Amino acid sequence: MRWEKLLSDKRFGMESYHDESKHERTDFQRDYDRLIFSAPFRRLQNKTQVFPLPGSVFVHNRLTHSLEVACVGRSLGEVCGKQLFKSSKQECSALLEMGSIVSAACLAHDLGNPPFGHSGEKAISTYFSEGNGKEWIETLKRQEERITDFTHFEGNANSLRLLTHQFNGRRKGGFAMTYSTLSSIVKYPYSSLSCDPEKGKFGFFASEESDYEKITEELGLLKISESPVRYVRHPLVYLVEAADDICYQIMDIEDAHKLKLLSTEECIELMFNFFPEEKKKRALSIMNMVDDKNEKIAYLRSSVIGLLIDECCRVFVENENSILQGKFEKSLIKYIGETPQSAYIICSETAKEKVYRSQIVVDIELAGFRIISFLLDCLLDAVRYPGKKYSGLLIERIPEQYEKTNVNDYTKTQAVVDYISGMTDIYALDLYRKITGMSLPSL
């Protein structure tokens, strides 16, 4: 693959408007701004990251997480872009825009995630694979429709759909993002037919397969197989993934400290593990300049993030040829130095043991499963039997942008999943309460 093709500012759905003229604000910077001002991005402020939405203690939601990932992604992209530009014989100037592309992709990477964190993805998948949705799946099977889109619902694939699909009343190309930004969010560049049965990961639904193929042809991405369709990753996916890996792992530890799931001593030890001995002394002296425990952790967190950015940039630049040939495997974080990698693994194991299985996290998962399953039950029944009086009332709740009255069962199912996955935690809970009669509208 070649950088001059990979870094394209052509806009999906607006190809006929593309020109080579340069503007003060690049198209990649416009991608970033377009996302910031979008309604789906604003809704992330009321979507769970890991912990329940803030009460007296402010922890991360999907919005703050995405903003922080974008900051780290910009640093990764700018550092790598400058280093590659200096060593590039072709002098591809678009390399200097890598920071803008990666930061925009980082903003968009979680747009397709449903309410209630990762449990929302599990709730949708489980509903169709184990719950009442199995009847729908049998119908889709008989119609030879792709069922994996629902039985292994994937937030990453839903992000691509949200950005590219022409919903009712919307313009062609969806968000009309640049080809490079769109490709940089696809962490698993293969169709749901290639879905790993254990991990359940894929990059695009059946409805977006032709759109993604169009993107790959424009950017010159290498195809691994024809049937099922599989591609190698766009190189910048590795930087978006690294930014996400760095932020969620380290920030979840800091949030756990604020919620008193981890002690100050435990957090300090976890973060000190990232540094060699000579740097630990300097970090300790600076950390001890303040007495506030949260400020101590915040300082160490920023130092760890800086270290991981440097490490991931080194891995990316050193493996440029392998990445461009589509031969690089796994994530950048897997190839960082021995000391920080060991510390990262310890953080991951601690988070699994003491954070992700904590009672407050499990409680939000239980609530999410119940609410999402109930809403799927009601709304799928409504679009299946639209002639019923009650169904008509429910269908009115679904916005016109979704193809809720389409005769095709796959499209109707997808319309309901589109609607529910776009909900915030608060909206989903409020709709659940209203449908069940637990709360009534008030003036």
C-alpha positions in Angstrom: 0.0 0.0 0.0 1.2 3.5 -0.7 0.7 6.6 1.6 -0.2 8.9 -1.3 -3.3 6.7 -1.9 -4.0 5.9 1.7 -4.3 9.5 2.7 -7.1 10.7 0.5 -9.2 13.8 1.3 -12.0 12.7 -1.1 -15.4 12.7 0.7 -17.6 9.6 0.7 -20.9 10.4 -1.2 -19.7 13.7 -2.4 -17.0 12.6 -4.9 -18.4 14.8 -7.7 -17.7 17.9 -5.5 -14.1 16.9 -4.9 -11.4 19.3 -6.2 -7.7 19.6 -5.6 -7.8 23.2 -4.3 -6.3 23.8 -0.9 -8.0 25.6 1.9 -6.7 27.0 5.2 -8.7 24.4 7.1 -8.0 20.9 5.6 -10.7 18.4 4.9 -9.4 16.2 7.7 -9.7 19.1 10.1 -13.3 19.6 8.8 -14.0 15.9 9.6 -13.0 16.5 13.2 -15.2 19.7 13.5 -18.1 18.0 11.7 -18.1 15.2 14.3 -17.7 17.6 17.3 -20.9 19.5 16.3 -22.9 16.4 15.4 -25.9 15.1 17.4 -24.6 11.4 17.7 -21.4 12.8 19.2 -23.2 14.9 21.7 -25.3 11.9 22.7 -22.1 10.2 23.9 -22.2 12.3 27.0 -25.1 10.2 28.3 -23.7 6.8 27.3 -21.9 4.7 29.8 -18.2 4.0 29.3 -17.6 1.6 32.2 -19.1 3.0 35.4 -22.6 4.3 35.8 -23.1 7.9 34.7 -21.8 10.4 37.3 -23.4 11.1 40.6 -21.3 12.9 43.1 -18.1 11.5 41.6 -17.4 12.4 38.0 -16.1 9.5 36.0 -15.7 9.0 32.3 -18.6 8.6 29.9 -18.3 7.9 26.2 -17.9 11.5 25.3 -15.0 12.3 27.6 -13.4 9.0 26.7 -13.7 9.9 23.0 -12.2 13.4 23.5 -9.3 12.0 25.4 -8.7 9.3 22.8 -8.7 12.0 20.2 -6.0 14.0 22.1 -3.8 10.9 22.4 -4.5 10.0 18.7 -3.5 13.4 17.5 -0.2 13.1 19.3 0.4 9.6 17.9 -0.5 10.8 14.4 1.6 14.0 14.5 4.7 12.3 15.8 4.6 9.4 13.4 3.6 11.6 10.5 6.6 13.9 11.0 9.0 11.1 11.4 7.8 9.3 8.3 7.8 12.5 6.3 11.4 13.2 7.2 12.4 9.7 6.0 10.0 9.5 3.0 11.7 9.6 -0.4 8.4 10.5 -2.1 7.9 13.5 0.3 4.2 12.8 0.6 3.0 16.0 2.3 -0.3 14.3 3.4 1.8 12.5 6.0 1.8 15.7 8.0 -2.0 15.5 8.2 -1.9 12.1 10.0 -2.6 13.8 13.3 -5.8 15.3 12.0 -7.0 12.1 10.4 -6.3 9.9 13.5 -7.9 12.4 15.9 -11.0 12.6 13.8 -11.2 8.8 13.6 -10.7 8.6 17.4 -13.7 10.9 17.9 -15.8 8.6 15.7 -14.7 5.2 16.9 -17.4 4.8 19.6 -20.3 6.5 17.8 -22.0 3.2 17.0 -21.9 1.8 20.5 -25.3 1.3 22.1 -26.3 2.5 25.6 -25.0 0.9 28.8 -21.4 0.4 27.7 -20.1 -2.9 26.2 -23.0 -4.7 28.0 -25.3 -3.0 25.4 -23.5 -4.8 22.6 -23.9 -8.1 24.5 -27.5 -7.4 25.2 -28.4 -6.9 21.5 -26.3 -10.0 20.5 -27.7 -12.2 23.2 -31.3 -11.1 22.5 -31.0 -12.5 18.9 -28.8 -15.5 19.7 -30.4 -16.7 23.0 -33.5 -14.6 23.7 -36.9 -13.9 22.1 -35.1 -12.6 18.9 -34.3 -16.2 17.9 -37.7 -16.3 16.1 -36.6 -13.3 14.0 -33.3 -15.0 13.2 -35.1 -18.1 11.9 -37.2 -15.8 9.6 -34.0 -14.1 8.3 -32.4 -17.5 7.8 -35.3 -18.6 5.6 -34.9 -15.4 3.6 -31.2 -16.0 3.3 -30.3 -12.8 5.1 -27.2 -12.3 7.0 -27.9 -13.1 10.7 -24.5 -12.5 12.2 -25.2 -8.7 11.9 -27.6 -9.2 14.8 -26.4 -12.3 16.7 -22.9 -10.8 17.0 -23.8 -7.1 16.9 -20.6 -5.1 16.7 -20.4 -1.4 17.7 -17.4 -0.9 15.4 -19.5 -1.9 12.4 -22.3 0.2 13.6 -20.0 3.3 13.7 -19.2 2.8 10.0 -23.0 2.4 9.2 -23.8 5.6 11.2 -21.2 7.6 9.3 -21.9 6.3 5.8 -25.6 5.3 5.6 -28.1 7.5 3.9 -30.9 7.5 6.5 -34.3 8.7 5.4 -34.2 12.5 4.7 -30.4 12.6 5.0 -27.8 13.4 2.3 -26.0 10.8 0.3 -22.9 9.5 2.1 -24.2 10.1 5.6 -21.7 12.3 7.3 -19.8 12.7 4.0 -16.5 12.0 5.8 -13.1 11.7 4.0 -12.3 8.2 2.8 -9.2 8.1 5.0 -11.0 9.0 8.2 -13.7 6.4 7.5 -11.2 3.6 6.8 -9.2 4.5 10.0 -12.1 3.5 12.3 -12.6 0.0 10.9 -10.7 -2.1 13.4 -11.8 -5.4 11.9 -11.8 -4.9 8.1 -13.9 -7.9 7.2 -17.6 -8.7 6.8 -19.8 -10.4 9.3 -19.5 -13.6 7.3 -15.9 -13.7 8.5 -16.9 -13.1 12.1 -14.8 -14.9 14.7 -17.4 -17.1 16.5 -15.6 -16.6 19.9 -14.8 -12.8 19.7 -17.7 -11.9 17.4 -15.8 -9.1 15.8 -16.2 -7.7 12.3 -16.0 -4.3 10.6 -19.1 -3.8 8.5 -22.7 -5.1 8.2 -24.1 -6.6 5.0 -25.7 -3.3 4.3 -22.4 -1.5 4.2 -20.3 -4.1 2.4 -20.4 -2.5 -1.0 -19.7 0.9 0.6 -16.6 -0.4 2.3 -15.4 -2.1 -0.8 -15.7 1.3 -2.6 -13.5 2.9 0.2 -10.9 0.2 -0.1 -10.6 0.6 -3.9 -10.1 4.3 -3.6 -7.4 3.9 -0.9 -5.7 0.9 -2.4 -6.2 -1.4 0.7 -5.0 -5.0 0.2 -7.7 -7.7 -0.1 -7.0 -10.9 1.8 -9.9 -13.0 0.5 -12.9 -12.6 -1.9 -15.4 -14.9 -0.1 -15.9 -14.0 2.6 -14.6 -10.5 2.0 -11.5 -9.6 4.1 -9.0 -6.8 3.9 -5.9 -5.7 5.7 -6.3 -2.7 8.0 -5.7 0.8 7.0 -2.3 1.6 8.7 -3.9 4.5 10.7 -6.2 2.0 12.4 -3.2 0.9 14.4 -2.8 4.4 15.8 -6.5 4.8 16.6 -6.4 1.4 18.3 -3.3 2.4 20.3 -4.9 5.7 21.5 -8.0 3.7 22.7 -5.9 1.1 24.4 -3.8 3.7 26.2 -6.8 5.7 27.4 -9.3 3.2 28.5 -6.7 1.1 30.4 -5.1 4.0 32.3 -8.2 6.1 32.7 -10.3 3.2 34.0 -7.6 2.8 36.8 -7.9 6.5 37.7 -11.7 6.3 37.7 -11.5 3.2 40.0 -9.3 5.2 42.4 -11.9 8.0 42.5 -14.6 5.5 43.3 -12.4 3.9 45.9 -12.4 0.5 44.2 -8.6 0.8 44.2 -6.5 2.5 46.9 -4.1 5.3 46.3 -1.2 2.9 47.1 -2.4 0.4 44.6 -2.7 3.0 41.9 0.7 4.4 42.5 2.2 1.0 42.4 0.4 0.1 39.2 1.7 3.3 37.5 5.2 3.1 38.8 5.5 -0.3 37.2 5.7 1.4 33.8 9.0 3.2 34.5 12.6 2.1 34.7 14.3 2.7 38.1 16.0 6.0 37.1 12.7 7.5 36.0 10.8 6.3 39.1 13.0 8.5 41.3 12.2 11.6 39.2 8.5 10.7 39.1 8.4 10.2 42.9 10.0 13.6 43.6 7.6 15.5 41.3 4.6 13.5 42.6 5.5 14.4 46.2 5.3 18.1 45.4 1.5 17.9 45.9 -0.4 16.5 48.8 -3.8 15.9 47.1 -4.1 12.1 46.3 -6.1 12.7 43.1 -3.4 15.1 41.8 -0.7 12.5 42.6 -2.6 9.9 40.5 -3.3 12.5 37.7 0.4 13.3 37.4 1.4 9.6 37.2 -1.4 9.0 34.7 -0.1 11.8 32.4 3.4 10.5 32.7 2.3 6.9 31.8 0.3 8.1 28.8 3.3 10.1 27.5 5.5 7.1 27.9 3.0 4.8 26.0 2.7 7.4 23.2 6.4 7.4 22.7 6.5 3.6 22.7 3.7 3.1 20.3 5.1 5.7 17.9 8.5 3.9 17.9 6.8 0.6 17.1 4.7 2.1 14.3 7.6 3.8 12.6 9.9 0.8 13.0 7.3 -1.4 11.4 6.2 0.9 8.6 7.1 -1.5 5.8 5.4 -4.5 7.5 2.3 -2.4 8.1 2.1 -1.2 4.5 2.6 -4.8 3.2 -0.3 -5.9 5.4 1.9 -8.3 7.3 1.9 -6.6 10.7 -0.2 -8.5 13.3 -1.8 -7.6 16.6 -1.9 -4.2 18.2 1.0 -1.7 18.7 0.7 -2.1 22.4 1.7 -5.8 22.1 5.2 -4.7 20.8 6.1 -2.0 23.3 9.2 -2.4 25.6 9.3 -5.2 28.1 8.9 -3.0 31.2 5.8 -1.0 30.1 4.3 -4.1 28.5 4.5 -6.0 31.7 3.0 -3.0 33.6 0.2 -2.8 31.1 -0.7 -6.5 31.5 -0.8 -6.1 35.3 -3.1 -3.1 34.9 -5.3 -5.1 32.6 -5.5 -8.0 35.0 -6.2 -5.8 38.0 -9.0 -4.0 36.1 -10.6 -7.3 35.2 -10.4 -8.5 38.8 -11.3 -5.4 40.8 -13.0 -3.0 38.4 -14.9 -4.6 35.6 -16.5 -7.2 37.9 -17.3 -4.7 40.7 -20.9 -4.5 41.8 -21.6 -1.1 40.4 -20.4 -2.2 36.9 -22.4 -5.5 37.1 -25.5 -3.7 38.2 -25.4 -1.4 35.1 -24.9 -4.5 32.9 -28.0 -6.2 34.4 -30.1 -3.1 34.0 -28.9 -2.7 30.4 -29.7 -6.2 29.5 -33.3 -5.9 30.9 -34.0 -2.5 29.3 -32.6 -3.3 25.8 -34.2 -6.7 25.6 -37.6 -5.3 26.6 -37.3 -2.5 24.0 -36.3 -4.9 21.3 -39.3 -7.1 22.2 -41.8 -4.3 21.9 -40.4 -2.5 18.8 -39.7 -5.6 16.7 -43.2 -6.9 17.4 -44.6 -3.5 16.4 -42.8 -3.4 13.0 -43.8 -7.0 12.4 -47.5 -6.4 13.0 -47.9 -2.7 12.1 -51.7 -3.1 11.7 -52.3 -3.5 15.5 -53.4 -0.4 17.3 -50.7 -0.7 20.0 -48.1 -1.3 17.3 -49.1 1.9 15.5 -48.5 3.8 18.7 -45.0 2.3 19.2 -44.0 2.8 15.6 -44.8 6.5 16.0 -42.0 6.6 18.6 -39.4 5.6 16.1 -38.1 8.6 14.2 -38.8 8.9 10.4 -35.1 8.6 9.5 -35.3 4.8 10.2 -36.8 2.5 7.6 -39.4 1.1 10.0 -42.1 0.4 7.4 -39.9 -1.3 4.9 -41.3 -4.7 3.7 -37.9 -6.4 4.1 -37.5 -8.1 7.5 -33.8 -7.5 7.6 -34.2 -3.8 6.9 -37.0 -3.5 9.6 -34.8 -5.4 12.1 -31.9 -3.1 11.3 -34.1 0.0 11.7 -35.1 -1.0 15.2 -31.5 -1.8 16.1 -30.4 1.5 14.6 -32.9 3.3 16.8 -32.0 1.5 20.1 -28.3 1.6 19.5 -28.5 5.4 19.1 -30.2 5.9 22.4 -28.5 7.3 25.4 -28.7 5.5 28.7 -31.2 8.0 30.1 -33.4 8.0 26.9 -33.6 4.2 26.9 -34.5 4.1 30.6 -37.1 6.8 30.2 -38.7 5.0 27.2 -38.7 1.7 29.2 -40.5 3.4 32.1 -43.1 5.0 29.9 -43.9 1.8 27.9 -44.2 -0.2 31.1 -46.3 2.5 32.8 -43.7 3.1 35.5 -43.7 6.8 34.7 -46.1 9.1 33.0 -45.4 12.2 30.9 -45.7 15.5 32.9 -46.3 19.0 31.7 
